[in-house]
């Protein structure tokens, strides 16, 4: 397998360069998750980094390489492809008290 030295920006890994395995297309993965063990023996904390372009060429605007930026939300922007015909995510249910209409007995 082929790997590429990829820099990390932000978060605890700021300024470090790690070798990251490349996929079949020659690109590193879109999200990079780093599990950090808990010193007390609890569940490990997972640091999430998103792949962003390192720079663009002047003439054609092609990507010069990739780097990883820290994602403090931890979602990573994943969740599968976004098809145009897919349904949007369901909205959270409103509170029962806010959707209630006033009755004549309420005053």
N, C-alpha and C positions, 0 to 999 in steps of 0.2 A: 504494500500500500504506500501511497505517496503522502507526504506531510509537508506543511508549510509553516514557517515561523510567523505567528500572528500576534500583533500587539493588542493589549487590553487597556481600556481607558475607563476611569471612574471606579468607584467602589474599592474593596480591599485589594483587588488585583491591579490597581492603577500602575502603569509603567512597566509591567512585566510582559515578556514575550515568551509564548509557549508554542511548541510544535503541535499543530492541529491536523488531524487526518483529513484528507480531502475526499470528497465523494466521487461518484462516477463522472460527474460533469467537470471536475477539477476545481470545485468551489468548496470552501469549508461549510459546515452546517449553519443554518440560519440562527439557531439558538445554541448556546453552550452552557450547560449546567454543571456547576462545581459543588459537590456535597462537602460541607465542612462539619466534621464531627463535633458533638457537644461535649465539653470537658466533664460535665456531670453525668454523662452516659445516657442522656435523653436522645430525642430524635435529632438527626443532623439538620443543620440549616443549609438550604440550597441557594447558592448565588446564581443568578441568571444574567447572561450577557447576550445581547442581540448583535447580529452581523450588520455592519454598515460599511459603505464604500470608504476606502482610505483617501481616494482622490480621483479626479477625472482628468483625462487628457485634454489639451487645449483645442486641438483641431476637431476631433470626432466626438469628444465627450465620453469616451470609453472609460470604464472603471479601471483604475491603476492597481487595485488590490483591495483587500478587505481588512477590517479591524473589528474588534468587539467592543461595544459600549455597554456599560452597566445598566441594567433595567431594575430599578428599585422596587417596582410593583411586583416583580417575580412572575408575571404572566408570560412574558416572552413573545407575545404577539402571535402565538401559534393557534392551534385549534383546527387545522385543516384548511383546505382550499375554500375560497369564497366565490361560489358560483353565482351568476346573475339570477338564476331561477330559484335559489335557495331561500328559505323562509328566514326572516330576521329572528334574532334571539328574543325569547318571550320577555315581556316587561314584568317587573316585579309586581306582585299583587298589591293593590291599594289597601290601606287600613280599613277595617270594617266600620269604624266610626266616621271616617271622612266621606265614605260613599253613601252614608245614610241620609235620606231626605227628611227634612223636618215634617213631623206630623201635626195634626191639629191639636193634639194633646200636649205638645211641647210648649205651647204658650203663644 
